[in-house]
Amino acid sequence: MTVRSRVADEVTTWLAGEFAGRVPAEAVEVVVRATGRDLGGRVVPDERGDLLYRVARARLVRMLEAPDEPHIPRSRR
């Protein structure tokens, strides 16, 4: 397991607990992985975990606020 995937696994575990009962754990994992891909190569490795958590959490909150949209929200540009 690479450091990158370990960070993603930790963030997934944390967010799955935080959103338990509101978002399925599988959906949380998909959001975290997609967020990790979006951040890839753009973030200093030391800050990756914190930023991954914050961005993935924001996307999950947006998913809950707009349940009619079946997609994973992407970064706002």
N, C-alpha and C positions, 0 to 999 in steps of 0.2 A: 504494500500500500504506500502510495506516495504521500508526501506532506500535504500536497494540494487536496487529495481525496480525503485525507484524514480531517482536514479543516472543514471540508464540505460535509463530511459525515457528522462532525460535531455540531455544525450549524443546523443540519437537518434534524438531529436529535433534539436540540434545544427548541427549534421552532415547532417541531411536531408536538412537543409537550405544551408549548405556549398556545398553539391553535387546536389542541385536542378537542374533539366534539364539534368543531366548526369547519375544519378542513381535514380531509383524509390524509394520513401520513404519506401515502403514495404521491398525492398532489404536492405536498410540501417538498418531497424529494425532487420532483420534477421542477418545481420553481427554483429550488436551490441550485440544481445542476444547470438550468438554463441561465440563471443569474451568474454563476461561475463562468460559463462560456462567454457571456457578455462582458464580464470584467477581465477576462484573460488577457494578459500582456499590458493591461492599462493601470495596474495597481502594484505598488511596492509590496513584495511578498510579506513583509512584517505587518502590514496593515490589511492584508487580504481578508482575514477572518472577521474582523470587525465590520469592514465594509460589506462583505458578503452577507453577513447577518442583517445589517441595516437595510440594504437594498432588497434582499429577499423578503424581509418582514414587511417592507412598504408595499411590495407587490402582492403579498398575501392579503394585506389589509384592503388594498384596492380591489382584489378579487371578491372579498366579502361585501364590499360596498356596491359592487356592480355584478350581482349574481346572474344577470341575463347574458353576460359576456362569457362564453365558454373558453376563452384563451388566457394564457399567462400574460399579464401586463408586462410590457417592455419598458426600458428606460425612457423617460421623457426627454425629447431632444429639443 
